[in-house]
Amino acid sequence: MAQAATKRKLIVSEMAETLIGSEIIKLAAEVAEKIKQGEKIFNFTIGDFDPAVFPIPASLENEIIKAYQLKQTNYPPANGMLDLRKEVSNFLAEGGMHYTPEEILITSGGRPAIYTAYITLIEPGDGVIFPVPSWNNNHYCHLSGARPIMIEAKQENNFMPVASEIKPHIKEATLLALCSPQNPTGTAFTKKALEEICDLVLEENERRGSGQKPLYILYDQMYWTLTFGSTVHYNPVSLRPALRDYTLFVDGMSKAFAATGLRVGWAFGPADLIDKMKSIASHIGAWAPKPEQVATANFLKLKDDINTYMSHFKEQIHLRLTGIYEGLQQLKKDGFKVDAITPQAALYLTVQFDLKGKTTADGKQINSTEDITSYLLNECGIALVPFYAFGSSHDSTWYRLSVGTCKLNEIEGSINKLRAGLEKLS
């Protein structure tokens, strides 16, 4: 008689065993299944662009094709093609950020840049301060062994952190991870708020002196070109040049040119830190594909094409954000428990559905944010990402709404369907 096979437990590292999956991906799978079944879902969960709605610039596409035709398919230099680093340097200079090609590292999008920054600066157990909601800092802390120090940002500050919230924790931190414009909120630092945080970091590094590891800033500005209305993008080094030795930036093509799949990003900062990051990135193969690097370098030289594309691109994003914002404000005016923060930047709108305590048409009470999310999806046909997916409290009734796949002619329909679903609640 054959002996029954014995199941053997797979043994993995504690880090891998305890790493949690993305709440956003989990929700996206549920939404995809509903769409597959033929349901009409207005999907505002995706922090990406539908190429049919927001294509990359035609001249960039042509440069990519040309690069492949010229057989530019071998390994690029570990820190990126020199021509690309020169053009990134010029591109940044136009935004008032002056960094040499030697202070720039090309990576496969922003994620490897953030990961290598964490690995470069963090010893296991080091404290990392970051606001919640924010994108993936909790996961990068887990991957690097850092001790997360989370600050729950407040509505009155547009869900951006302020110096008074950071100050009590600053002595125990090695890294302060900031993002502006912010994912998921679509809001940005005011000049005054960022200046106060910068002064706090400078004071702390003065206190530490040369005998102690300094406090660094990791500044994710992936959305810095996408600001609207009176919103202005500020960065720590422009406001406080003395922070140049303590600030690492993360940036790239992904959001500026709807080019998320091209995987061309960059980090820039002090040359000695960039050099260490280059070594780590080279060992994990985190460079951007060479054809896309060659194409991006050539595209960044086409200033007229860039200006024309950006003008139209930003207009189209803003039209969608303001259209949905105005629809939600009308619902609020009509007595529904919804709200939204005025669009400032990026492709995101911060929205609120305060539906706890409401009763559905079939007599079920909405008691949690999970209940709200489910009701919005199943009864209103609206898919959103709750702020708890970005580290906020599960009690939060705020959500990220992304317009990256939104068609202008569907905005009115989405608001009408939302209204119909909300009218069923008592």
Secondary structure as UniProt FT lines:
FT   HELIX           14..18
FT   HELIX           23..36
FT   TURN            37..38
FT   STRAND          42..43
FT   TURN            51..53
FT   HELIX           58..69
FT   TURN            70..71
FT   TURN            78..79
FT   HELIX           82..94
FT   TURN            95..96
FT   HELIX           101..103
FT   STRAND          104..107
FT   HELIX           110..121
FT   TURN            124..125
FT   STRAND          127..132
FT   HELIX           137..144
FT   STRAND          147..152
FT   HELIX           155..157
FT   TURN            158..159
FT   HELIX           163..166
FT   HELIX           167..172
FT   STRAND          173..179
FT   TURN            183..185
FT   HELIX           191..208
FT   HELIX           209..211
FT   STRAND          216..220
FT   TURN            222..225
FT   TURN            229..230
FT   HELIX           236..239
FT   HELIX           241..246
FT   STRAND          247..252
FT   TURN            254..258
FT   HELIX           260..262
FT   STRAND          265..268
FT   HELIX           271..283
FT   TURN            284..285
FT   HELIX           290..299
FT   TURN            300..301
FT   HELIX           303..333
FT   TURN            334..335
FT   STRAND          338..340
FT   TURN            346..347
FT   STRAND          348..353
FT   TURN            356..357
FT   TURN            361..362
FT   HELIX           369..380
FT   STRAND          382..383
FT   STRAND          385..386
FT   HELIX           387..390
FT   TURN            394..395
FT   STRAND          398..402
FT   TURN            404..405
FT   HELIX           408..410
FT   HELIX           411..423
//
